[in-house]
């Protein structure tokens, strides 16, 4: 059984009910002609008013329904209309909600398009980065199989292949970290911890390369200084900065690390006496796969600083850089301080 009642059926039911009511009233006041006339007149006026109001509202509702259907149809086609003038009526409020829905859908589609372009760019960059080591491995492997080379030459080729394999492993590992960070698959456990311990681990990792280049490493840090951070991933971020410092600092140079507790953040300065960075490239160095032309001969794929910024930013911190070409660079990492909760 269909329980839905149309608007016309409802209006007719109300009209008939009104007639019955007025007929009952005339029967009660039947001996008084004035009241009989008044009741009949009032009943007729009520029926006419109800029918008139119903007609007006029906027309307005049909017009509004057509407008809403048109807006929804345009939204499905990806066409977004400019919002009309605001009025304090029920229909205008619904139209405003439709306009907001339109904005949300438009924003969502724009975000999806941006993410699509980002993915396409990332796939292109990854393909480009993987192409070189794979090509080198393929070329030197073929040379080892087909050429008549001395034992020393074969050893050199094998060393080149080993280096390219290590580069490939490093690249894949970095890409996995980047992908996990960007898709929020990595959960950063931010909690109070001694920043000295985190810095010590990062410096230990960078120490071997620094020693090979006879670069002096200095560190000044309060051993009891507590900072809000994820020790494992912050160590990764700091190591990436230190590794860059070692890579671009000439032999016999110096790298110093210092900490300073501010009111809201603790600042960690990593300064080197390296080749420096041009001011117009301060933001570029944090982009994926970016490498300045003057360092293209150095090892690296341009992911380290990008990962560092991602890791620090996701912990509520930030990174600043200042540099002078030919004199050195300072990376300043800011991490949130620990604040004790007040007891009631």
C-alpha positions in Angstrom: 0.0 0.0 0.0 1.4 3.4 -1.0 1.5 5.6 2.1 2.6 8.8 0.2 0.0 11.5 -0.1 0.2 14.1 -2.8 -0.2 17.8 -2.0 -3.5 18.0 -4.0 -5.0 15.2 -2.0 -4.0 16.9 1.2 -5.5 20.2 0.1 -8.8 18.6 -0.9 -9.0 16.7 2.4 -8.5 20.0 4.3 -11.2 21.7 2.2 -13.8 19.0 2.7 -13.0 19.0 6.4 -13.6 22.8 6.5 -16.9 22.4 4.7 -18.1 19.7 7.1 -17.1 21.9 10.0 -19.0 24.9 8.7 -22.1 22.8 7.9 -22.1 21.5 11.4 -21.8 25.1 12.6 -24.8 26.2 10.4 -26.9 23.3 11.8 -26.1 24.5 15.3 -27.0 28.1 14.5 -29.7 27.2 12.0 -32.4 29.4 13.5 -30.3 32.5 13.1 -30.0 33.6 9.4 -27.1 36.0 10.1 -24.9 33.3 11.6 -25.9 30.9 8.8 -24.8 33.4 6.2 -21.6 34.2 8.1 -20.6 30.6 8.4 -21.3 29.8 4.7 -19.4 32.9 3.7 -16.5 32.2 6.0 -16.3 28.6 4.7 -16.2 29.7 1.1 -13.5 32.3 1.8 -11.4 29.7 3.7 -11.6 27.2 0.8 -10.7 29.9 -1.7 -7.8 31.1 0.4 -6.5 27.5 0.9 -6.6 26.8 -2.8 -4.9 30.2 -3.6 -2.2 29.6 -1.1 -1.7 26.1 -2.3 -1.4 27.3 -5.9 1.2 30.0 -5.0 3.3 27.6 -2.9 3.1 24.9 -5.5 4.3 27.2 -8.2 7.1 28.5 -6.0 8.1 24.9 -5.0 8.1 23.7 -8.6 10.3 26.7 -9.6 12.7 26.1 -6.8 12.8 22.3 -7.5 13.6 23.1 -11.1 16.4 25.4 -10.0 17.9 22.9 -7.6 17.7 20.1 -10.2 19.5 22.4 -12.7 22.2 23.2 -10.2 22.7 19.5 -9.3 22.8 18.6 -13.1 25.5 21.4 -13.6 27.5 20.1 -10.7 27.5 16.6 -12.1 28.9 18.0 -15.4 31.6 19.9 -13.5 30.1 23.3 -14.1 30.1 25.6 -11.1 27.8 28.6 -10.9 28.6 31.8 -9.1 26.5 32.4 -6.0 23.6 34.8 -6.3 22.7 37.7 -4.0 22.1 36.7 -0.4 18.5 37.0 1.0 17.1 36.0 4.3 14.6 33.5 3.0 14.2 29.7 3.2 14.9 29.2 -0.5 17.9 31.5 -0.4 19.4 29.5 2.6 19.0 26.3 0.6 20.6 27.9 -2.4 23.5 29.1 -0.2 24.0 25.5 1.0 24.0 24.4 -2.7 26.6 27.0 -3.4 28.8 25.8 -0.6 28.4 22.2 -1.8 29.4 23.5 -5.2 32.6 25.1 -3.7 33.4 21.9 -1.8 33.1 19.7 -4.9 35.1 22.2 -7.0 37.8 22.2 -4.3 37.8 18.4 -4.2 38.1 18.1 -7.9 40.9 20.7 -8.0 42.8 18.8 -5.2 42.4 15.5 -7.1 43.7 17.1 -10.3 46.7 18.6 -8.4 47.4 15.2 -6.8 47.1 13.5 -10.2 49.7 15.9 -11.6 51.9 15.4 -8.5 51.8 11.6 -9.0 52.6 11.9 -12.7 55.5 14.2 -11.9 56.8 11.9 -9.2 56.6 8.9 -11.4 58.5 10.8 -14.1 61.1 11.9 -11.6 61.5 8.4 -10.2 61.8 6.9 -13.7 64.5 9.4 -14.5 66.4 8.7 -11.3 66.3 4.9 -11.7 67.3 5.1 -15.4 71.0 6.0 -14.9 72.1 3.3 -12.4 70.1 0.6 -14.2 71.7 1.7 -17.5 75.2 1.7 -16.0 74.7 -1.8 -14.4 73.4 -3.2 -17.7 76.3 -1.6 -19.7 79.2 -2.8 -17.4 77.6 -6.2 -17.0 77.6 -6.6 -20.8 81.2 -5.5 -21.0 82.3 -8.0 -18.4 80.5 -10.8 -20.3 81.7 -10.0 -23.8 85.0 -8.0 -23.6 88.6 -9.2 -23.3 89.7 -7.2 -20.3 92.5 -7.6 -17.9 91.8 -8.8 -14.3 92.4 -5.2 -13.1 89.9 -3.8 -15.5 87.3 -6.4 -14.6 87.8 -5.5 -11.0 87.2 -1.9 -11.8 84.0 -2.7 -13.7 82.8 -4.9 -10.8 83.4 -2.0 -8.4 81.4 0.4 -10.7 78.5 -2.1 -10.7 78.7 -2.5 -6.9 78.6 1.3 -6.5 75.6 1.6 -8.9 73.8 -1.2 -7.0 74.4 0.7 -3.7 73.1 3.9 -5.3 70.0 2.0 -6.5 69.4 0.6 -3.0 69.8 4.0 -1.5 67.4 5.5 -4.1 64.7 2.8 -3.6 65.0 3.2 0.2 64.7 7.0 0.0 61.7 6.7 -2.4 60.0 4.3 0.0 60.4 6.7 2.9 59.2 9.6 0.8 56.2 7.6 -0.4 55.3 6.5 3.2 55.6 10.0 4.5 53.5 11.5 1.7 50.7 8.9 2.2 50.8 9.2 6.0 51.7 5.6 6.4 54.5 6.6 8.8 53.3 7.3 12.3 55.5 9.8 14.1 55.5 9.2 17.8 56.2 12.7 19.2 57.0 12.7 22.9 59.5 14.4 25.3 63.0 13.0 24.7 66.6 14.2 25.2 67.7 15.9 22.0 71.3 15.1 22.9 70.8 11.4 22.3 69.1 12.1 18.9 72.0 14.4 17.9 74.6 11.9 19.0 73.1 9.1 16.8 72.9 11.4 13.8 76.5 12.6 14.3 77.7 9.0 14.7 76.3 8.1 11.3 77.9 11.1 9.6 81.2 10.7 11.5 82.8 8.1 9.2 82.5 10.2 6.0 83.6 13.3 7.9 86.7 11.5 9.1 87.6 10.4 5.6 87.6 14.0 4.5 89.3 15.2 7.7 86.4 17.4 8.6 86.2 18.5 12.2 82.8 17.8 13.9 81.8 19.9 16.9 78.7 19.7 19.0 77.5 21.8 21.9 74.3 20.6 23.5 72.8 20.4 27.0 72.6 16.7 27.8 69.4 17.2 29.8 67.6 19.3 27.3 64.1 17.8 26.6 62.4 18.4 23.3 59.1 17.1 21.8 60.1 14.9 18.8 60.2 11.4 17.4 63.8 10.3 18.1 64.1 7.8 15.2 62.8 10.0 12.4 64.3 13.2 13.8 67.7 11.4 13.8 67.0 10.7 10.1 66.2 14.3 9.4 69.3 15.6 11.2 71.5 13.0 9.5 70.4 14.1 6.1 71.4 17.7 6.8 74.7 16.6 8.3 75.4 14.2 5.4 74.8 17.1 3.0 77.1 19.3 5.1 79.9 16.7 4.9 79.3 16.1 1.2 79.6 19.8 0.2 82.3 20.8 2.7 85.9 20.6 1.3 88.5 18.5 3.0 89.9 20.0 6.2 86.6 21.9 6.8 84.5 22.2 9.9 80.9 21.4 10.9 79.5 22.6 14.2 76.2 21.7 15.8 74.7 23.8 18.6 71.3 24.0 20.4 69.5 26.9 22.0 66.2 26.7 24.0 63.8 29.5 23.0 60.4 30.2 24.6 58.3 28.0 22.3 61.0 26.0 20.3 64.5 24.6 20.6 66.8 25.7 17.8 69.4 23.3 16.4 72.0 25.0 14.2 74.0 22.8 11.8 76.7 25.0 10.3 79.4 24.1 7.8 82.3 25.8 6.0 81.2 24.4 2.6 80.5 25.8 -0.8 77.3 27.6 0.2 73.9 28.0 -1.4 72.7 30.9 -3.6 69.9 32.8 -1.9 67.5 32.3 -4.8 67.8 28.5 -4.2 66.9 28.5 -0.5 63.4 27.0 -1.2 64.5 24.9 -4.2 66.8 22.7 -2.1 63.8 21.3 -0.2 62.1 20.2 -3.4 62.0 16.5 -4.5 65.0 15.5 -6.6 66.3 19.1 -6.9 70.1 19.5 -7.3 72.0 22.6 -8.1 74.0 22.6 -11.3 77.3 23.1 -9.5 76.9 19.9 -7.4 75.8 17.5 -10.2 79.2 15.7 -10.0 78.6 14.8 -6.3 76.8 11.7 -5.2 73.1 12.2 -4.3 69.6 12.1 -5.7 68.1 15.3 -4.1 65.7 13.6 -1.6 67.5 14.1 1.7 66.5 17.7 2.5 63.0 17.1 1.2 62.6 14.2 3.7 64.1 16.3 6.5 61.6 19.1 6.0 58.7 16.6 5.8 59.8 14.9 9.0 60.3 18.1 11.0 57.1 19.8 9.7 55.0 16.8 10.7 56.3 17.2 14.2 55.1 20.8 14.5 58.6 22.2 13.8 60.2 24.0 10.8 63.6 24.5 9.1 65.3 27.7 8.0 68.5 28.1 6.0 71.0 30.9 5.7 74.1 30.8 3.5 76.9 32.6 1.8 78.4 31.2 -1.4 82.0 30.1 -0.8 81.8 30.6 3.0 79.3 28.0 4.3 75.7 27.2 5.2 73.6 27.1 8.4 70.5 24.9 8.7 68.3 25.9 11.7 65.9 23.2 12.8 63.2 24.2 15.2 61.4 21.6 17.4 58.6 22.3 20.0 59.6 22.6 23.6 58.1 20.5 26.4 55.6 22.3 28.5 54.5 21.0 31.9 50.7 20.8 32.5 49.5 22.9 35.3 47.9 21.1 38.2 44.5 22.2 39.5 
